[in-house]
Amino acid sequence: MPATLTRIQPNRHSRAARADLADAVSLHKTLMRLVPDQLGPHPRARAGLLFRIESEPAPVLLVQTSSTPNLAALPSHYGTAHTRDLTPMLQALHAGLQVRYRITASATASCIAGVTPHPVTGCRRGKTIPLKGHDALAWWQRRAAAAGLDVTTSSATPAPSPAAPETCQARTTT
């Protein structure tokens, strides 16, 4: 499946961009406008949408999608955006290759206790709780192994604020 990485430099004068940088739910809604409609009950997963905010001297949005995003769907004057095809990099990966990477993830667990199924997906989900420290790292190691990665070293850096996710750094053999 092809993948793209889009770098968005938000315009500090854009009300929409400032609002998105202050509210993850609003940002998610804006970024979902970049992917096709009618993706079924799990549109974010089908779109392969992953994103994070890099706090360089000025905030930068890094957005990964499984198809070329429709940048015209961004609000007017939202910022500048450039998209790069990740396919050549992904095709260069092979078994035994060591890769260093950094992820920012919201490691969570769901506690199921007498909940009703989701009206669209039918999934039963309880209260979602954030994982921290060793639990967050163990969460990533399970996810990485399930994706076929052999994590050789890893570490977790606590988030700078209670609302921000853990940052995990890892070295993986694919």
N, C-alpha and C positions, 0 to 999 in steps of 0.2 A: 504494500500500500504506500503510495507517495506521502511525503510529509513536507510541510513548509514551516519556516520560522519567520515570523514577522516582528520587526522592531518598530515600535511606535513611540515617537518622542512627543508626549502630550504638550499642547500649547497651553502655557500657564495662564493665558488670557481667556481660555475657553471655559465657560461655566460648566459645561458637560464634562470636560476632562477633569476639572478640579473636583467635581462631585464624585466621579468614578474613583479617583485616587483616594478619596476619603471614605468610600463605601464599597466593600467587596461585592455585595449583592448587585449594586448598580453597575459596577464594572463588568461582572459576569453577564448581565443582561445586554450591555453594549456589545461585548465581544461575541455573544451568541448571534447577534444580527449579522455578523460577518460570514456565517456558515449557511448552507442551504436550509430551506424550510422542509417540513415533512420528513424528518429523520426518525420518526417513530417514538416509542415510549422512552428512549434513552438518547435524546439528541446530542447531549454533550459528549457522551462516549462515542456515538457514531461519527461525530465530527472530529474526534480525536483532539478536542480542545483542551489544551493545557496552557496556563499562563502564570506569570509572576511579575512583580514590580521590582526592578533593580533600582536602588537608590544611589545612583551615581551622583555627580554634583547636582544633576537634575533628574527627577524620576524618568525611567524608561520602562515601557511595557514590552515584555517578550512573550509572544503568542505563538504556540505551536498548533497546527491544524493538519488534518489528513488530506486536505485539498486546498487549493489556492483561495485565500479569503477574499470576499468582496469588500475591498477597502472603501468603495463608494458608499457603503452602508454606515460608515462612521458619521457621527454628527458633523455638521458644517464647522470648519475651522478647528476640528478636534486636535489636530497635530499632524506631523509628517510620519509617513510609514513606508517601510521598505520590506519586501518579502524575498526570501531566499529559499530555493528548493533544497531540501535536505537529503534527497534521494541518493546523490553520489556519496555522501558521507555514510549513510546507512548501508549502502551496498559494499562499502569498504570494510565493514565489520566482518569478522570471521571468528570461528571457534579458537580459543587460546589467546586472542588479542586482549591485552590489558588496556583498560580505559579508565581514566580518572574523570569524575564528574561531581557536580554539586547539584542537589535538588533542594527545593523548598517545598515541604509537604505538610498537609494538615492531617497528621496521624490521628485517627479516631477509632473508637470502639462503640458498638451499639449494644445496649443492654435491653434484651427483649423481656417484657413483662406484661402479658395480657394486652397487647396492642392490636388494633384492627389493621387489616391489609391496606396498603396504599391504593387509592382508587384507580390509578392508571397501571402501575406495574404489578400490583398484587403482592408485593414484598411486605413482610412483617418487619417493622423496624421499631425499636424502642428508643429510649433516650440516648442521644449521641454524646459521648464524653471525649474530651481531648486527651491524647496520650502524651506523656512528657518523658524526657531522659531515656533510660534503658528501655522502657516500654515503647517509646516512639522508634528507637533504633531497631528493636526486635520486630516491630510492625514493618519497617522498610525491608529488613532482611528477609522476612517471609514473602513480601510482595516481589522482591527482586528474584528470589529463588523460584517463585511461581512463574515468573516471566522468562526463566531459563538463564538467569545470570548467576555466576559463581562469585559472590562477594568475598574478597580476600581480606580487606581491611575496611573499617568504617568508623565514623565518629559522629556524634550529634552535638550541635551547638544550640544552646537554649535561645529561644526567640527573644527579641528585644522588648516585646510587650506581651501581655497575657493573651491578646487576641491574635497575635502573629503565630504562624506555624513554626515548627522546629526546622532547622536546616541540617540536612544530613550530607556528609561527604563520604564518598566511598571509592574504592578501587575494585573493579570488576573484571573478571575474565569471562568473555562471552563464549 
